[in-house]
Each structure stands twice: as structure tokens, then as C-alpha cells.
Amino acid sequence: MVVGEDALSDRNRSRLQFLTEMLANQTSQVHFHSYEQAEIAAETLAARLLERIDPSELAEHLFVPVPRGGLIVLGMLSYLLDLAPDQLVAEPSDERPVVLVDDMALTGARLRETLDTLDKANVVVAHLCSHPELRHKVELDDRVRACVAGFDLKAMDHELQPDEKAAVREGWEQRLEGRYWSGNPEVVAFPWTEPDQILWDSERQAAEVGWRLVSPESCLKHRALLGPPAANRNARQFRFPSEMAFGSFDQGYLICLLDNEEVYQLDAASGAIWGALGTLGDVDDAGRYLSTLFDAEESTLAGDAASLLNQLLESGLLVRTTPDP
């Protein structure tokens, strides 16, 4: 376990600098929305759909989710709009008009991919949240009849001069294809997901998934990234800290504790142990899980997990769920 910025490679220091700039800029910090807030946004989205689709014609529409967040939003819409079960099952031969549902759209790249696979016209696109300029660009697509959202995302490049903003957006358009919009929207997260932050790796001249600003304790996607589901999450003996940022880089992890800004680097093996201990909260359970990942005895891996556990607890990378006896 490597501790401190000075022990990092130049490449990782560059990644850390990006995080530092994000955290210093209040407008770049993540805005977390609870399930209750997501339900309110879904209700607004349902109302806006009924403004664009005549209620008497709603039953004629097929509702298709954009995986995976769209599945969760569609579940809420199915109750709010009282959709019939057959409206939620897409058949290749189904000729009904389509409502395409997603939780958030930042650039529209995933939406364009889905539209290409659907091969449909007259599509209504429904986002839980997106930027108005993105929705305008989406509606210019001749396959789309309307694009609506439950709430608006703000653009975070509004402080740039017009020529600077244009240069930044043009740069991203050249690096990443398929976007409807290359603006810089605010970071919004839900209990099930946080959108990937894309960093540009100048050394490899390639984009990479960057920092995750929401703790795995608050985000289902992040817990699944780090380890398996816990059979009884409330019975865990230890958990991840609530205030942390982490990134999966070069087969390991960089972790920054946001309360004291200490930085840690874990290699692939120690990172796997950390993830298993944090998601499962038990040394023996972690050993069983790790035996499916590594060619070693379960007891050996449980011993490795127990040896690393004290370091993880002392550093704050794991937190006990109950006070020490």
C-alpha cells in the first residue's frame, strides 16, 4: 500500500491533480440525488411526457430503457403512467412508436448508439436529467420527435470565454465520436450510479475513466465494481468510508480520503482485498470470494485479508461498523 503523493508516478500525480482541481472547484463537485428526489424527478418526467404524447395515445407506445439506468427510471414511469406489461417488452417486429428512457444523458453518445440499434423513427426520448442544449441537439435528429427531462443539468463551462468554450468542445469532439453535445454538464449521481468522469491521457493519447466521487456506501454501481453483493449488508463488521474518491487506474486503485485529503495507492491484489472486505464486511467471506479470483487456498486468502485489514482500518480506507470492543 503506497501512501502519499510523493510516492506516486508522474502519471498518477497528474490524475491526482485533476481530482484536486475538481474538488477545489465547487461547481465540479458531485450533486447527489436520493431515491426520494429521483422519484420526484420521475413524476415531473411523466408529466412532461403527457404534454408531448396525448394520454389517449399513450397505450399505443412501447417504452424501451437505455441500459442500465434507464431500467430503473422506466420502473418508476411504469407505475406513474400505469403502463401495461406488454408496453415494456420490446419485440423486433413491434411497430409501435417508441419512448426511449434513460436516467441521465451527458453527451448523448449512448443514446445515439441505442437509436442506431432500434432503427425506428418518430421516437420520444425521456431523460431523468439532461442539459437543455443537449436535448435541442437530440431533437435535430430526424429520428426523434421530442426529447424531455425531469430536471435540467447545468453547464459547468459557462465561465469560459466563447472562443475558449468552443476550443474545449471541439477538442473533445475530435477525441470522442458519436456525441450530440460536447459541453461540460454538472456531475449528478443517484443511489444506483455516478456517471463516468472521462480523463484524457496525453501519454497514451486516449480517454480513460477517471475519478468516482461518490463513496461505494452510497452507490450501487461502485459497490458492484469493488466486490460481490453482501447477503446481509447490515451485518458487516466494517465498511467503506462515506467521504472518499477513488479511481481504477492501471489495474490498481488510487484512493483519496476527502476528510483529510490523504492519498493511497493499492495494487491489483491489495485493491481486490480492500474491495472484498468493504463490500462483504467479513474476513472469512472475503477469503471465500477472493478464492474465486486468485489461484490460492481460501484460508490463505482469508489470512492475507486479515493481515491487510488492520492497515486499512488504521489508514481510514475501511471503517468499523461497530466500536472496538
Solvent accessible surface area in square Angstrom, and as a share of the most:
residue,aa,sasa,rsa
1,M,80,0.36
2,V,55,0.32
3,V,83,0.47
4,G,27,0.26
5,E,86,0.38
6,D,139,0.72
7,A,60,0.46
8,L,8,0.04
9,S,60,0.39
10,D,106,0.55
11,R,61,0.22
12,N,12,0.06
13,R,84,0.31
14,S,72,0.46
15,R,11,0.04
16,L,11,0.05
17,Q,94,0.42
18,F,76,0.32
19,L,1,0.01
20,T,69,0.40
21,E,97,0.43
22,M,16,0.07
23,L,46,0.23
24,A,83,0.64
25,N,69,0.35
26,Q,132,0.59
27,T,46,0.27
28,S,21,0.13
29,Q,55,0.25
30,V,38,0.22
31,H,77,0.34
32,F,86,0.36
33,H,35,0.16
34,S,44,0.28
35,Y,117,0.45
36,E,122,0.55
37,Q,86,0.38
38,A,0,0.00
39,E,101,0.45
40,I,107,0.54
41,A,7,0.05
42,A,0,0.00
43,E,105,0.47
44,T,43,0.25
45,L,0,0.00
46,A,7,0.05
47,A,53,0.41
48,R,90,0.33
49,L,0,0.00
50,L,66,0.33
51,E,135,0.60
52,R,108,0.39
53,I,3,0.02
54,D,74,0.38
55,P,88,0.55
56,S,92,0.59
57,E,81,0.36
58,L,18,0.09
59,A,74,0.58
60,E,98,0.44
61,H,6,0.03
62,L,3,0.02
63,F,1,0.00
64,V,15,0.09
65,P,26,0.16
66,V,1,0.01
67,P,81,0.51
68,R,174,0.64
69,G,8,0.07
70,G,0,0.00
71,L,100,0.50
72,I,62,0.31
73,V,0,0.00
74,L,11,0.06
75,G,34,0.33
76,M,36,0.16
77,L,0,0.00
78,S,17,0.11
79,Y,189,0.72
80,L,79,0.39
81,L,15,0.08
82,D,127,0.66
83,L,17,0.08
84,A,43,0.33
85,P,110,0.69
86,D,83,0.43
87,Q,6,0.03
88,L,65,0.32
89,V,83,0.48
90,A,59,0.45
91,E,97,0.43
92,P,140,0.88
93,S,91,0.59
94,D,22,0.12
95,E,153,0.69
96,R,61,0.22
97,P,41,0.26
98,V,1,0.00
99,V,0,0.00
100,L,1,0.00
101,V,0,0.00
102,D,7,0.04
103,D,3,0.02
104,M,11,0.05
105,A,9,0.07
106,L,43,0.21
107,T,23,0.13
108,G,4,0.04
109,A,30,0.23
110,R,99,0.36
111,L,8,0.04
112,R,72,0.26
113,E,116,0.52
114,T,22,0.13
115,L,1,0.00
116,D,86,0.45
117,T,113,0.66
118,L,43,0.21
119,D,127,0.66
120,K,42,0.18
121,A,69,0.54
122,N,74,0.38
123,V,0,0.00
124,V,0,0.00
125,V,1,0.01
126,A,0,0.00
127,H,1,0.01
128,L,0,0.00
129,C,0,0.00
130,S,0,0.00
131,H,26,0.12
132,P,57,0.36
133,E,62,0.28
134,L,0,0.00
135,R,36,0.13
136,H,105,0.47
137,K,72,0.30
138,V,0,0.00
139,E,64,0.29
140,L,121,0.60
141,D,19,0.10
142,D,136,0.71
143,R,55,0.20
144,V,12,0.07
145,R,95,0.35
146,A,1,0.01
147,C,6,0.04
148,V,11,0.07
149,A,3,0.02
150,G,5,0.05
151,F,47,0.20
152,D,72,0.37
153,L,2,0.01
154,K,135,0.57
155,A,19,0.15
156,M,25,0.11
157,D,7,0.04
158,H,103,0.46
159,E,139,0.62
160,L,67,0.33
161,Q,110,0.49
162,P,107,0.67
163,D,105,0.55
164,E,82,0.37
165,K,54,0.23
166,A,60,0.46
167,A,62,0.48
168,V,70,0.40
169,R,36,0.13
170,E,95,0.42
171,G,21,0.21
172,W,50,0.17
173,E,97,0.43
174,Q,133,0.59
175,R,103,0.38
176,L,47,0.24
177,E,159,0.71
178,G,34,0.33
179,R,47,0.17
180,Y,22,0.08
181,W,5,0.02
182,S,6,0.04
183,G,8,0.08
184,N,75,0.38
185,P,18,0.11
186,E,15,0.07
187,V,12,0.07
188,V,1,0.00
189,A,0,0.00
190,F,0,0.00
191,P,17,0.11
192,W,12,0.04
193,T,20,0.12
194,E,1,0.01
195,P,17,0.11
196,D,59,0.31
197,Q,27,0.12
198,I,58,0.30
199,L,11,0.06
200,W,69,0.24
201,D,13,0.07
202,S,83,0.54
203,E,125,0.56
204,R,117,0.43
205,Q,118,0.52
206,A,31,0.24
207,A,36,0.28
208,E,27,0.12
209,V,58,0.33
210,G,1,0.01
211,W,1,0.00
212,R,25,0.09
213,L,12,0.06
214,V,10,0.06
215,S,3,0.02
216,P,0,0.00
217,E,31,0.14
218,S,48,0.31
219,C,0,0.00
220,L,95,0.47
221,K,51,0.22
222,H,0,0.00
223,R,43,0.16
224,A,75,0.58
225,L,78,0.39
226,L,11,0.05
227,G,6,0.06
228,P,30,0.19
229,P,128,0.81
230,A,28,0.22
231,A,119,0.92
232,N,93,0.48
233,R,86,0.32
234,N,151,0.77
235,A,67,0.52
236,R,21,0.08
237,Q,89,0.40
238,F,2,0.01
239,R,67,0.24
240,F,0,0.00
241,P,13,0.08
242,S,66,0.43
243,E,101,0.45
244,M,1,0.01
245,A,0,0.00
246,F,0,0.00
247,G,0,0.00
248,S,50,0.32
249,F,10,0.04
250,D,91,0.47
251,Q,163,0.72
252,G,6,0.06
253,Y,32,0.12
254,L,2,0.01
255,I,0,0.00
256,C,6,0.03
257,L,6,0.03
258,L,48,0.24
259,D,116,0.60
260,N,76,0.39
261,E,127,0.57
262,E,77,0.35
263,V,13,0.07
264,Y,10,0.04
265,Q,51,0.23
266,L,1,0.01
267,D,92,0.47
268,A,55,0.42
269,A,51,0.40
270,S,15,0.10
271,G,1,0.01
272,A,21,0.16
273,I,17,0.09
274,W,0,0.00
275,G,1,0.01
276,A,0,0.00
277,L,0,0.00
278,G,0,0.00
279,T,5,0.03
280,L,24,0.12
281,G,0,0.00
282,D,35,0.18
283,V,32,0.19
284,D,85,0.44
285,D,50,0.26
286,A,0,0.00
287,G,0,0.00
288,R,120,0.44
289,Y,57,0.22
290,L,0,0.00
291,S,38,0.24
292,T,105,0.61
293,L,93,0.46
294,F,75,0.31
295,D,157,0.81
296,A,44,0.34
297,E,126,0.56
298,E,72,0.32
299,S,88,0.57
300,T,72,0.42
301,L,12,0.06
302,A,15,0.12
303,G,35,0.34
304,D,64,0.33
305,A,0,0.00
306,A,47,0.36
307,S,82,0.53
308,L,20,0.10
309,L,17,0.09
310,N,87,0.44
311,Q,89,0.39
312,L,0,0.00
313,L,33,0.16
314,E,147,0.66
315,S,19,0.12
316,G,22,0.21
317,L,0,0.00
318,L,2,0.01
319,V,50,0.29
320,R,94,0.34
321,T,54,0.32
322,T,91,0.53
323,P,126,0.79
324,D,98,0.51
325,P,177,1.12
